[in-house]
């Protein structure tokens, strides 16, 4: 990616954000801010973060593989080797499986989510990214175990349906607690606020 082009895009994005901020268009500022940040980070950080994330996921999944003796993870290359009764299969943890898209989307949404203070966003961000990494590792484990016990023919179902549904359900839980629930609890209507209506002890 041409660095000059990236600089121009970032400058244009920051200008649009400043205009929306001055116009007090909070919704559009949030949408443009989060979407712009996601695209910019994905373009600039893809080559930097994909391999380390793939190795991290392989390392976490490999712990279960070693304990159950159902698959072996090769951390250096982000590859998992699965033994089955019908043959063997190797899985390459690429960009899609590394969790980089989900992590960058979460971080982008959180950065512009003004319900939290800056300090809270940092803490929630660290916890959320860690949660996504663990959930992604669990997804890989589920796929590997399904293939191990059901055979290589189960790869498509395990990867396309079982693993994705499992991962996205856990992601929805994260988004509910981080964005939806926190927004409802801190929502203010006139003088009413859920924060000010906690039952006294």
Secondary structure, DSSP 8 states (H G I E B T S, - for coil): --HHHHHHHHHHHHHHHHHHHHTT-HHHHHHHHHHHHHHHHHHHHHHHHHHHHHHHHHHHHHHHHHHHTSEEEETTTTEEEEEETTEEEEEE--HHHHTHHHHHHHHHHHHT-TTS-HHHHHHHHHHHHHHHHHHHHHHHHHHHHHHHHH-GGGHHHIIIIIIHHHHHHHHHHHHIIIIIHHHHHT-EETTEEGGGG----
